[in-house]
């Protein structure tokens, strides 16, 4: 009887254990949730939330479980930031320093080595759902740049507004109309789907109705990918560039009116919910402890009425070198690795994610080109207090507009708002970012000592660009760098 009882106990233990198929892979899974134009001051944990009409409990909890940065820096526009994330290189190097607007060729040349390619070579499954914005043509779609699967748009979400423009009513059907789009006048924007080795196919027109439901589709497909690969015990890289809260900031019909505080607040509530869907999927398949989750934004808040974003204490708008453009939310959770609830004001740049994520996956970054990202793994894990970066050059398009170093900034070109003309300053303007969050007071005369370390950042970059000439925007494939 005792022997039978032991067997029964063993059977019960085996039945209650996680299924072997869900055993965690040796390499950590990586999930990067990238919000679109989510300003610094939108989330509850960054001083927004209920002040913006909707609490953000799921994202706030994620921050409590991991590390949150208050000095995470991006590039000034969507395409440059996404390029920097996926290549570890300043966009001035890769010719992606302006927003991709269509036409051939645009976006990343195939010579660039993306993070997806590095991770794919390490045996990772790779997927992207949402905006690509790094190439408008088949040969430069994500599935030709290291991703196994993609669902989303090639360019940008505001193209959905074309469906409601008066001048296009006779060319492209608005909701409920049947006339066709005249492709000879402008290419109609579509939601696309593709798998590696196959051409992309059109799923639906990107009109205002499709725009409202896009993030639900993005979340559902990302969740399916996570579950599939967890069950197959295969490490994965899930890149989830959601559409929210990019203009036109429209909530899903299921969220319309939910907050009672207008469409923008409803969209903020939906964004928090979609993030929760991803987190719930990770937990449901039992891979939380072996999954790195990064939540960030590609840019500062929107600058166009009625979708303006909140950038917290920072002045200006995106498409500039003001802090409202450069500083974005950043949260990273890796259970057992990142200290829960840690907050740091050390400088980290979006290029650093490339090098850091390559390191934790055991991948080697390219050695035949400059990589601007620095490895921040030990800093993010709390093994050191200081970031491995002290500063960076801030480009707006192809203009070197400012440079940041520690808690200082030096402006060479002054532009507060994306709609203002950039003005080259006769003398650089020095800002102390600890005492002057609004960048209102030039203190260079009293602190001219900061010029030396800041200009060293500039001179080092210029020397590198001379040794490794940047790729010109619009360069076709195949591209071979000059020797």
C-alpha positions as CSV (number, residue, x, y, z in Angstrom):
1,X,0.0,0.0,0.0
2,X,2.9,2.3,0.9
3,X,4.4,1.6,-2.5
4,X,1.1,2.4,-4.3
5,X,0.7,5.6,-2.3
6,X,4.2,6.7,-3.4
7,X,3.4,6.0,-7.0
8,X,0.1,8.0,-6.7
9,X,2.0,10.9,-5.1
10,X,4.5,10.9,-7.9
11,X,1.8,10.8,-10.5
12,X,0.0,13.8,-8.8
13,X,3.3,15.7,-8.8
14,X,3.9,15.1,-12.5
15,X,0.4,16.1,-13.4
16,X,0.7,19.4,-11.5
17,X,4.1,20.3,-13.0
18,X,4.3,22.5,-16.1
19,X,4.1,20.6,-19.4
20,X,7.6,19.8,-20.7
21,X,6.9,21.7,-23.9
22,X,6.8,24.9,-21.9
23,X,10.3,24.4,-20.3
24,X,12.2,27.6,-20.7
25,X,14.8,27.9,-23.5
26,X,18.4,28.6,-22.5
27,X,18.5,32.0,-24.2
28,X,16.1,34.6,-22.8
29,X,13.1,35.6,-24.8
30,X,12.9,39.3,-25.8
31,X,9.8,41.4,-26.1
32,X,10.1,45.0,-27.2
33,X,6.9,47.0,-26.9
34,X,7.4,50.3,-28.7
35,X,4.7,52.9,-28.4
36,X,4.4,55.5,-31.1
37,X,4.8,59.2,-30.0
38,X,4.0,58.4,-26.4
39,X,5.2,61.5,-24.5
40,X,7.3,61.4,-21.3
41,X,4.4,62.7,-19.2
42,X,1.6,60.3,-20.3
43,X,2.0,57.3,-18.0
44,X,0.9,57.3,-14.4
45,X,4.4,56.2,-13.3
46,X,5.8,59.3,-15.2
47,X,3.3,61.7,-13.6
48,X,0.5,61.3,-16.1
49,X,-2.2,58.6,-16.0
50,X,-5.2,60.0,-14.3
51,X,-3.9,63.5,-15.0
52,X,-4.4,62.6,-18.7
53,X,-7.8,61.1,-18.2
54,X,-7.0,57.4,-17.8
55,X,-4.9,55.4,-15.3
56,X,-2.2,53.1,-16.7
57,X,-2.1,50.3,-14.0
58,X,-0.6,47.6,-16.1
59,X,2.3,49.7,-17.3
60,X,2.8,51.2,-13.9
61,X,3.0,47.7,-12.4
62,X,5.6,46.7,-15.0
63,X,7.7,49.6,-13.8
64,X,7.3,48.5,-10.2
65,X,8.6,45.1,-11.3
66,X,11.6,46.4,-13.2
67,X,13.9,49.3,-13.9
68,X,12.6,52.7,-15.1
69,X,14.7,55.3,-16.8
70,X,14.1,59.1,-16.6
71,X,16.9,59.9,-19.1
72,X,16.2,57.4,-22.0
73,X,16.9,59.2,-25.2
74,X,15.6,58.6,-28.7
75,X,16.1,60.3,-32.1
76,X,13.8,63.2,-33.2
77,X,11.6,61.3,-35.7
78,X,10.0,57.9,-36.2
79,X,12.2,56.5,-38.9
80,X,15.5,57.6,-37.3
81,X,14.5,56.1,-33.9
82,X,13.4,52.8,-35.3
83,X,16.5,52.6,-37.4
84,X,18.7,53.3,-34.4
85,X,17.0,50.6,-32.4
86,X,17.3,47.9,-35.0
87,X,20.9,48.7,-36.2
88,X,22.6,50.3,-33.1
89,X,23.8,53.1,-35.4
90,X,22.9,56.8,-35.4
91,X,20.5,57.4,-38.3
92,X,22.9,59.9,-39.9
93,X,25.1,56.8,-40.7
94,X,22.5,54.7,-42.4
95,X,20.7,57.4,-44.4
96,X,17.5,57.0,-42.4
97,X,17.6,60.4,-40.7
98,X,14.2,61.6,-42.1
99,X,10.7,60.1,-42.0
100,X,10.2,57.6,-44.8
101,X,7.4,58.8,-47.0
102,X,7.3,56.3,-49.8
103,X,9.1,56.1,-53.1
104,X,12.0,53.9,-54.1
105,X,14.4,53.3,-52.6
106,X,13.9,54.4,-49.0
107,X,14.6,53.0,-45.6
108,X,17.5,50.6,-44.6
109,X,19.8,49.1,-47.2
110,X,20.1,45.4,-46.9
111,X,23.7,45.9,-46.0
112,X,22.7,47.0,-42.5
113,X,22.6,44.2,-40.0
114,X,19.4,44.4,-37.9
115,X,18.8,43.1,-34.4
116,X,16.4,40.6,-35.9
117,X,19.1,39.2,-38.1
118,X,21.5,38.9,-35.2
119,X,18.9,37.1,-33.1
120,X,17.8,34.9,-36.0
121,X,21.3,33.7,-36.4
122,X,21.2,32.7,-32.7
123,X,18.2,30.5,-33.3
124,X,15.5,33.0,-32.3
125,X,12.1,33.1,-33.9
126,X,11.5,36.8,-34.9
127,X,8.3,38.7,-35.5
128,X,7.1,42.2,-35.9
129,X,3.5,43.5,-35.6
130,X,2.8,47.2,-36.3
131,X,4.7,50.0,-38.1
132,X,7.9,49.2,-39.9
133,X,8.8,52.7,-41.4
134,X,12.2,51.5,-42.6
135,X,11.4,50.8,-46.3
136,X,8.3,51.1,-48.4
137,X,9.1,48.4,-51.0
138,X,9.1,44.6,-50.9
139,X,12.9,44.2,-50.9
140,X,13.2,46.3,-47.8
141,X,10.2,45.0,-45.8
142,X,10.9,43.4,-42.4
143,X,10.9,39.8,-43.8
144,X,13.9,40.7,-45.8
145,X,15.7,42.2,-42.8
146,X,15.7,39.3,-40.3
147,X,12.0,38.9,-39.3
148,X,10.2,35.6,-39.8
149,X,6.8,37.3,-39.9
150,X,5.2,40.7,-40.1
151,X,1.7,42.2,-39.9
152,X,1.4,46.0,-40.1
153,X,2.0,49.1,-42.2
154,X,5.1,50.0,-44.2
155,X,5.0,53.7,-43.5
156,X,2.9,55.6,-41.0
157,X,-0.5,55.6,-39.4
158,X,-1.6,59.1,-40.3
159,X,-2.0,57.9,-43.9
160,X,-5.3,56.6,-42.6
161,X,-6.6,60.2,-42.7
162,X,-6.3,60.2,-46.5
163,X,-9.6,58.3,-46.6
164,X,-11.4,61.3,-45.1
165,X,-9.7,64.0,-47.1
166,X,-12.0,66.0,-49.4
167,X,-9.6,65.9,-52.3
168,X,-9.5,62.1,-52.3
169,X,-13.2,61.3,-52.0
170,X,-13.4,60.5,-55.7
171,X,-10.1,58.6,-55.8
172,X,-10.1,56.4,-52.7
173,X,-13.3,55.2,-51.1
174,X,-14.2,56.8,-47.8
175,X,-16.0,54.5,-45.4
176,X,-19.1,53.1,-47.1
177,X,-18.1,54.2,-50.6
178,X,-17.2,51.9,-53.6
179,X,-15.0,54.1,-55.9
180,X,-11.5,52.9,-56.4
181,X,-8.2,54.6,-55.5
182,X,-6.2,56.1,-58.4
183,X,-2.8,54.5,-57.8
184,X,-1.3,56.9,-60.4
185,X,-1.9,59.8,-58.1
186,X,-0.7,58.3,-54.8
187,X,-0.1,54.8,-53.5
188,X,-3.0,53.7,-51.3
189,X,-1.8,52.7,-47.8
190,X,-2.5,49.1,-46.9
191,X,-2.1,46.9,-43.9
192,X,0.2,44.2,-45.0
193,X,1.2,40.7,-43.9
194,X,4.3,38.7,-44.8
195,X,6.4,35.7,-43.9
196,X,10.1,35.2,-44.6
197,X,10.6,33.9,-48.1
198,X,7.2,35.0,-49.4
199,X,6.1,38.3,-50.8
200,X,3.9,40.6,-48.6
201,X,0.2,40.6,-49.4
202,X,-2.4,43.2,-48.7
203,X,-4.8,42.5,-45.9
204,X,-6.9,45.7,-45.9
205,X,-6.9,49.4,-46.8
206,X,-5.5,51.5,-44.0
207,X,-8.5,53.8,-43.5
208,X,-9.9,55.3,-40.3
209,X,-12.0,52.3,-39.5
210,X,-9.0,49.9,-39.8
211,X,-6.9,52.4,-37.9
212,X,-9.2,52.0,-34.9
213,X,-8.9,48.2,-34.7
214,X,-5.3,47.9,-35.7
215,X,-3.8,47.6,-32.2
216,X,-6.2,44.8,-31.3
217,X,-4.9,42.9,-34.3
218,X,-1.3,43.6,-33.4
219,X,-1.8,42.4,-29.8
220,X,-3.6,39.2,-30.9
221,X,-1.0,38.3,-33.4
222,X,1.9,39.0,-31.0
223,X,0.1,36.9,-28.3
224,X,-0.3,34.0,-30.8
225,X,3.5,34.2,-31.6
226,X,4.5,34.2,-28.0
227,X,2.3,31.1,-27.3
228,X,3.5,29.2,-30.4
229,X,7.1,29.6,-29.6
230,X,6.8,29.0,-25.9
231,X,5.1,25.7,-26.7
232,X,7.8,24.9,-29.2
233,X,10.5,25.7,-26.6
234,X,12.0,28.1,-29.0
235,X,13.5,31.5,-27.9
236,X,11.9,34.4,-29.6
237,X,12.2,38.1,-30.3
238,X,8.8,39.8,-30.4
239,X,9.0,43.4,-31.7
240,X,5.6,45.0,-31.1
241,X,5.5,48.6,-32.4
242,X,1.9,49.5,-31.5
243,X,0.1,52.3,-33.4
244,X,-1.0,54.2,-30.2
245,X,-0.9,57.1,-29.5
246,X,0.2,58.3,-33.0
247,X,-2.2,60.7,-34.7
248,X,-5.0,60.3,-35.5
249,X,-5.3,59.1,-31.9
250,X,-8.4,56.9,-32.2
251,X,-9.5,54.3,-29.7
252,X,-10.9,50.9,-30.6
253,X,-14.7,51.0,-30.6
254,X,-14.6,48.8,-27.5
255,X,-12.8,51.6,-25.7
256,X,-14.7,54.6,-27.2
257,X,-16.3,56.5,-24.3
258,X,-14.8,54.1,-21.7
259,X,-13.1,56.8,-19.6
260,X,-15.6,59.6,-20.2
261,X,-12.7,61.9,-20.8
262,X,-12.6,61.9,-24.6
263,X,-10.9,59.9,-27.3
264,X,-7.4,60.6,-26.3
265,X,-7.9,59.3,-22.7
266,X,-9.8,56.3,-24.2
267,X,-6.8,55.6,-26.4
268,X,-4.5,55.8,-23.4
269,X,-6.7,53.2,-21.6
270,X,-6.6,51.0,-24.7
271,X,-2.8,51.2,-24.9
272,X,-2.5,50.1,-21.3
273,X,-4.9,47.2,-21.9
274,X,-2.9,46.1,-25.0
275,X,0.3,46.1,-23.1
276,X,-1.5,44.0,-20.4
277,X,-2.5,41.4,-23.1
278,X,1.2,40.9,-24.0
279,X,2.2,40.6,-20.3
280,X,-0.7,38.2,-19.6
281,X,0.4,35.9,-22.5
282,X,3.9,35.7,-21.2
283,X,2.7,34.8,-17.8
284,X,0.1,32.3,-19.1
285,X,2.7,30.2,-20.8
286,X,5.1,30.2,-17.8
287,X,8.0,32.1,-19.3
288,X,8.1,35.3,-17.2
289,X,11.4,34.5,-15.5
290,X,13.1,33.9,-18.8
291,X,11.6,36.8,-20.8
292,X,13.0,40.3,-21.0
293,X,10.3,42.9,-21.5
294,X,11.1,46.4,-22.7
295,X,8.5,49.1,-22.9
296,X,9.5,52.3,-24.6
297,X,8.4,55.1,-27.0
298,X,10.1,56.1,-30.2
299,X,9.5,59.8,-29.9
300,X,8.1,62.6,-27.7
301,X,4.4,63.4,-27.8
302,X,2.4,64.6,-30.8
303,X,2.5,68.3,-31.6
304,X,-0.6,68.6,-33.8
305,X,-4.0,69.6,-32.5
306,X,-6.2,67.8,-31.3
307,X,-3.7,65.0,-30.5
308,X,-1.0,66.9,-28.6
309,X,0.9,64.8,-26.2
310,X,2.1,65.6,-22.7
311,X,5.9,65.7,-22.3
312,X,6.0,66.1,-18.5
313,X,8.4,68.9,-17.4
314,X,10.2,69.0,-20.7
315,X,9.9,71.8,-23.2
316,X,9.3,71.6,-26.9
317,X,8.0,68.9,-29.3
318,X,9.4,66.1,-31.3
319,X,11.2,66.8,-34.6
320,X,13.5,69.1,-32.5
321,X,16.5,68.6,-30.2
322,X,14.5,69.8,-27.1
323,X,14.2,67.5,-24.2
324,X,10.5,66.9,-25.0
325,X,11.7,65.3,-28.2
326,X,14.7,63.4,-26.9
327,X,13.4,62.0,-23.6
328,X,11.0,59.1,-23.7
329,X,9.6,56.5,-21.3
330,X,11.6,53.4,-20.8
331,X,10.9,50.4,-18.6
332,X,12.7,47.0,-18.6
333,X,11.7,43.9,-16.6
334,X,13.8,40.7,-16.4
335,X,12.8,38.9,-13.2
336,X,15.8,38.0,-11.0
337,X,18.0,40.3,-13.1
338,X,16.6,43.8,-13.1
339,X,16.1,45.2,-9.5
340,X,12.3,45.8,-8.9
341,X,11.4,49.5,-8.6
342,X,14.8,50.9,-9.6
343,X,14.7,54.4,-11.1
344,X,17.7,56.0,-12.7
345,X,18.4,59.3,-14.4
346,X,21.6,58.0,-16.1
347,X,21.8,58.6,-19.9
348,X,20.8,55.7,-22.1
349,X,20.3,56.0,-25.9
350,X,18.0,54.0,-28.1
351,X,21.0,52.7,-30.0
352,X,22.2,51.0,-26.8
353,X,19.3,48.5,-27.0
354,X,20.9,46.9,-30.0
355,X,24.2,46.2,-28.3
356,X,22.6,45.3,-25.0
357,X,20.1,42.8,-26.4
358,X,22.7,41.2,-28.6
359,X,24.9,40.6,-25.5
360,X,22.1,39.0,-23.5
361,X,21.3,36.7,-26.4
362,X,24.9,35.8,-27.0
363,X,25.1,37.5,-30.4
364,X,28.2,39.3,-31.7
365,X,27.6,42.8,-33.1
366,X,29.1,43.6,-36.5
367,X,32.8,44.4,-36.5
368,X,33.1,45.9,-40.0
369,X,31.2,49.2,-39.2
370,X,30.8,51.7,-36.4
371,X,28.2,50.6,-33.8
372,X,27.1,53.6,-31.7
373,X,25.1,51.6,-29.1
374,X,27.0,50.7,-26.0
375,X,26.4,47.6,-23.8
376,X,24.2,48.6,-20.9
377,X,23.4,45.2,-19.5
378,X,25.3,45.4,-16.3
379,X,23.9,48.9,-15.6
380,X,20.3,47.8,-16.3
381,X,20.8,44.7,-14.1
382,X,21.8,47.0,-11.3
383,X,25.4,45.7,-11.1
384,X,26.7,49.2,-11.5
385,X,25.1,52.6,-10.7
386,X,26.5,54.5,-13.7
387,X,25.5,54.1,-17.3
388,X,28.2,53.2,-19.8
389,X,27.3,56.3,-21.8
390,X,27.9,59.9,-20.8
391,X,26.4,61.7,-23.9
392,X,25.5,61.6,-27.5
393,X,25.0,63.9,-30.5
394,X,21.4,65.0,-31.3
395,X,20.5,65.2,-34.9
396,X,17.3,66.5,-36.3
397,X,17.2,65.2,-39.9
398,X,20.7,65.7,-41.1
399,X,21.4,68.7,-38.9
400,X,23.6,68.3,-35.8
401,X,21.3,70.4,-33.6
402,X,22.7,69.7,-30.1
403,X,24.8,67.5,-28.0
404,X,24.1,66.1,-24.5
405,X,26.7,65.2,-21.9
406,X,25.9,64.2,-18.4
407,X,23.4,66.7,-17.1
408,X,24.3,69.4,-19.7
409,X,23.2,70.2,-23.2
410,X,24.7,72.4,-25.9
411,X,22.4,73.7,-28.6
412,X,23.9,74.6,-32.0
413,X,20.5,75.0,-33.7
414,X,17.5,76.4,-31.8
415,X,14.0,75.0,-32.6
416,X,11.3,74.6,-29.9
417,X,8.5,73.2,-32.0
418,X,8.4,71.0,-35.1
419,X,6.5,73.8,-36.9
420,X,9.2,76.4,-36.0
421,X,12.0,77.2,-38.5
422,X,15.4,75.9,-37.2
423,X,17.7,78.8,-36.4
424,X,21.5,78.3,-36.4
425,X,22.8,80.1,-33.3
426,X,25.7,82.5,-33.6
427,X,27.0,81.2,-30.3
428,X,26.0,77.8,-28.8
429,X,23.5,77.8,-26.0
430,X,24.5,75.9,-22.8
431,X,21.7,74.4,-20.6
432,X,22.0,72.8,-17.2
433,X,19.3,70.2,-17.3
434,X,19.1,69.7,-13.5
435,X,18.4,73.4,-12.7
436,X,16.6,74.3,-15.9
437,X,14.2,71.6,-17.1
438,X,12.5,74.1,-19.4
439,X,15.7,75.0,-21.2
440,X,15.1,78.7,-20.7
441,X,18.5,80.0,-19.4
442,X,21.8,80.0,-21.3
443,X,24.5,79.4,-18.7
444,X,27.4,78.7,-21.1
445,X,29.3,81.9,-20.1
446,X,29.5,80.7,-16.4
447,X,30.2,77.1,-17.4
448,X,32.4,77.2,-20.5
449,X,34.3,74.2,-19.2
450,X,31.5,72.0,-20.5
451,X,32.5,72.8,-24.1
452,X,35.5,70.5,-24.2
453,X,33.9,67.2,-23.3
454,X,30.8,68.0,-25.5
455,X,32.8,69.0,-28.5
456,X,34.8,65.8,-28.1
457,X,31.6,63.9,-28.7
458,X,31.1,65.9,-31.9
459,X,34.7,65.6,-33.1
460,X,34.8,61.8,-32.5
461,X,31.6,61.4,-34.5
462,X,32.9,63.6,-37.4
463,X,36.2,61.6,-37.5
464,X,34.2,58.4,-37.6
465,X,32.0,59.7,-40.4
466,X,35.1,60.6,-42.3
467,X,36.6,57.2,-41.9
468,X,33.3,55.4,-42.5
469,X,31.3,57.7,-44.9
470,X,27.5,57.7,-44.2
471,X,25.1,56.0,-46.5
472,X,23.2,58.6,-48.5
473,X,19.4,58.7,-48.1
474,X,17.8,56.9,-51.1
475,X,20.8,54.6,-51.8
476,X,19.6,51.5,-53.7
477,X,20.6,47.9,-53.0
478,X,23.0,46.3,-53.4
479,X,25.1,48.7,-51.3
480,X,28.8,48.2,-50.8
481,X,30.7,50.6,-48.5
482,X,33.7,52.4,-49.9
483,X,37.0,50.9,-48.8
